[in-house]
Amino acid sequence: MSLTLASWLTMVGISIAVTLVTYWGMCGAVHYHFYSRRRADAAHWKIQPNRMPDAATVRRGFWLGSGNILLGALIGGTFAAYVVGGGPSMLYMQPTDYPLWWLPVSGILLALMMDAGLYYSHRLLHGRWLFRHVHRHHHKFLAPTIFTMTAVHPVEFIMHQSVLLACAFILPVHWGVYVAVILYTYLIGAIDHSGVKVSWPLPFHTSNKFHDDHHVFFHCNYGHHSAIFDRLHGTDRQEHRRYDETTFGGKGAPVEPPHAP
C-alpha cells in the first residue's frame, strides 16, 4: 500500500479525534472535578494546596497546550499514514513476525528508551540558553494543571515528539506495543501535571509528586516515566540541597548555614 491523500486525511482525522476526546474531554473532566467541584477541598487532594492557579493561568495553559496537542495529532497522524502506506521503520504488523516473548520485552525496552530520550532532552532544555528562551515558558506554571503537560514552547514540543518517533526507527516493536507505550507516556504526562495526588502502582512510576517538585524547584527531577536516570546522574532532588531557578546543573547547591546573630 502506498501513501495516499485519503489515507493521510483518515489517519490525521483519527488522531485529531482521539486528541479531542482525551485532552479536551477526559483531561477536561478531571480538571473540572477537582479544580471546580472540589476547589474548596484542595487540602485533601492537591499536591500544592496553597498554590491554586487563577482562571487566566488555566486558560493560558489550556490554549497553549491545545495548540501543541493538535500539532502532535497532525504529526502522529502523518506518521501513522506513512507506516500504513509502507514507509520503512522498525515497526512490524504481525505479532508472529518476532517471537511472542518479544512483545512484553520490547514494550519494557521501548518505555526505557523513551524515558532515556525524554530525560536527556529535558535536561538539555535546562541549559542556561534553552531554559531562558524555550523551556521557561513551561516553568511559568509553578503549580501545574493537567493541561500544562503540553503547555510548552513549540520547539520543545517538537523535540519531545522527535524522541518518541525516533524510537520507532531504532527498536523492532509491534505497532500495537508502540501505540500502547505512547498512550502510557501520554497518561504519565497527564498524571504528573494534574496537581492531584496520585500514587497508583504504575510501571517505573511511583508518585507524581516527583515531577510536581520539578515545577517547584526547577533544575532537578528531569525524568518522565521514572526516576531511574535522575538517580543514575544524581539529579533527583535531595533534601539537604538548595534548588531554585538560578541553580543550574541538576544537583542543586549547598544549603548555606544560618548566620550567627
Secondary structure, 3 states (H helix, E strand, C coil): CCCCHHHHHHHHHHHHHHHHHHHHHHHHHHHHHHHHHCHHHHHHHECCCCCCCCHHHHHHHHHHHHHHHHHHHHHHHHHHHHHHCCCCCCEECCHHHCCCCHHHHHHHHHHHHHHHHHHHHHHHHCCHHHHHHHHHHHHCCCCCCHHHHHCCCHHHHHHHHHHHHHHCCCCCEEHHHHHHHHHHHHHHHHHHHCCECCCCCECCECCCHHHHHHHHHCCCCCCCCCCHHHHHHCCCCCCCEECCCCCCCCCCEECCCCCCC
